[in-house]
Amino acid sequence: MNSQEIKSIQQTARDQMEKAINHLEAELIKIRAGKANPQIVDGITVDYYGSPMPLNQVSNVSVMDARTLSIQPWEKNMLQPIERAIIAANIGINPQNDGNIIRLFLPPLTEERRKELVKKCHGEGEHSRVAIRSIRREAIEHIKRLQKNGLSEDAAKDAEADIQTITDKFTAAVEKHLAAKEKEIMAV
């Protein structure tokens, strides 16, 4: 029974840490590295007849070239609300509205801006590391409760070591993602 509970605790911790990594990946994608990527506008909501809708559900977002995104609304009267939503989202890009489509021209990144983006990436990485450590702490507390209820000390120590191994693996994954994103941002 105890080994089953320990496996369950470890699997729960692994699943939650996996979610932390997935969240980090999603956040890093939103941080632009000088190349046009439709995911830059993910998370922007547009006022669609009084209710908030994701931008990609009221328009077609596509890459025109390496530095330009085009946003083609399904309905022409959505141009203004989309433009306002992009400005309000404060993604550092001014939309160009020509009456038919909205273009987002991504300016080339300055050295200073690249460093800011790297700093932002490291902030996201720190959020992920904190989440992973928190998951580890909860799992170890759970194991300690099992130990109070009769789990042998050796089994508890082994389980804690396994949790630490899982934690180390996911922390290394965070570092790998950050290094890759930093390399992408700093590449001119």
N, C-alpha and C positions, 0 to 999 in steps of 0.2 A: 504493500500500500504506500509506504513512504517513498520508495523509489519512483512510483507512479506520480506522486505529488511533486517530487523534485523535478522530474522530467517536465511536468506541466508548468512549474515555475520557470524553468529554463526556456521552455518553448514560448511562454508568454513574454519573457524578457526579450528573447530573440525577435519575436514579431514586433514588439513595440520599438525596438532599436531599428529594425528594418524600416518602420514608418518614419522614424526620425531622419534616416538617411534619404528616404524618398522625398520628405519635406525639404531637406537641404538641396537635393537635386533640383526640385521645382523652383526654389528660391534662387539658386545660382543661374538657372536658365533665364530668369527675368532680368538678371544683371547683364546688361549688354556689353559685348566685347568688341564694339566697333563694326560688327556685321549685322545687317538687317535680319531679324528673326521674328516671325509672327507672334512668338510667345512673349515678346516685350509688352504687348498690350493685353496679355492674359490678366485677368483680375480687374480690368477696367469695366465698370458697369455704366450703362447708358439709361437715361430716363426714357422709357418706351411707353408713351401714353400713360404716364403716371406710375408705372411700376419699373423697378430697376431690372435691367436685363444685361447679361454679359455681352460685351462688344461683338464677340464672334457669333452671337445668335441674332444680331440685327444687321450684320454686314459680312462681306467676304474680305478677309485679311490675307494679302498675298505679298510676296517679295518681288519687287520690280527689278532691282539690281542689288549689288552688294551693300549699298548704303540707303536704299529707298524701300519703304513699305507702302503699299496702296491699300486703302480701305474703301470698298465699294458697298454702300448701304443697299439693302434690299429695297428700301423706299427712299425716294429723293428727299422727302421732308425730314428724314432722320439725319441729314448732313450737319445741321446746327447742333442738335443734342450730342452727336458723336464728337464733334469738334470741342464742345464745352467739356465733355467727359474726359477727353484726352488732356486738355489744359488743366482740368481740376486734378487729374491723376498725378501731375507733377513728375513726369518721367524724364523731363529735361529735353523734350523735343517739341517744337512748335508745329502744329498741323497746318498744312497748306490746302485750303479748300478752293477748288476751281469750279464749283457748282455741280460737278458730276461725281468726282471722287475726292477723297482726302489723301494727300501724300504726306508721309513722314520722312523727312530727309535727316538721316543720322549724321551729325557732324563728326569729322575725324576727332579721335580722342587726343587731348593734350596729355603730356606726361603727368601733370598735376591731377587731371581727371582720372587717368589710369590708376594712380596711387589711391585716389579716393575710392574707386571701384574695388580695388584689391582690399582696402580697409573694410569696405562693406561686406565683401565675401568672407573675410576673417570674422566679422561680427556674426554672420549667419552660421559660420562653422562653430563659433563659440556657443551659440544657442543650441546647436545639435549636440555638442559635447556635454553641455549642462543637462540636456534631456537624457542622454545616454547614461550619465552618472546617476541621475535621479532614478532611472529605471533599475540600474544596478543596486542602488541603495534599497529600493523597495523589495527587490528579489532577495537580497541578503537578509533583510528584516523578516521576510516571510520564512526563510530557512531557519532563522533563529527561533521563530515562534514554533516551528515544527520540532526543533531541538528541545524546547521546553516541554513539548508534548510527547517526548520519548524518542526522538530521532537520535541515533548515536552520534557522539562527537566527531568520530572519523567520517561518517557519512555527511555530516554538516560541513566539515572542512573541505571534503572533496567537492561537494555541491557549490560551496562558495568559490573554490578555485575554478570550477567550470564556468560559473557566472563571470568571474574576472576574465577568463579566456575569451568568452563571448564579447565582453565589454571592450577588451583590447582589440579584437578583430574589427568591431564597428568604429572604434576611435581611429584606427588606422585607415578605414574606408573614408572617414571624414577628411583626414589629412590628404589622402590621395585625390579626392574631389577638389579640395582647395588648391592643391598644387597644380592640377590640370587647368582649373579656371584661371589661376593667377598667370600661368604660362600663356593662356589664350588672350587674356587682357593685355599683358605686357608685350605681346608680339605686335610689331608695327607693320 
